């Protein structure tokens, strides 16, 4: 086993990034809002 230097470490592709997690969370929240709107319609205003 050998130790990789900083440049080699930055060139590694793949894995799970923070932005991927944020994107997945945003999609889950969006689709849960859509599903709630379909199943529980409520008029805006009064």
Buried (B, 14 or more C-beta within 10 A) or exposed (E): EEEEEEEEEEEEEEEEEEEEEEEEEEEEEEEEEEEEEEEEEEEEEE
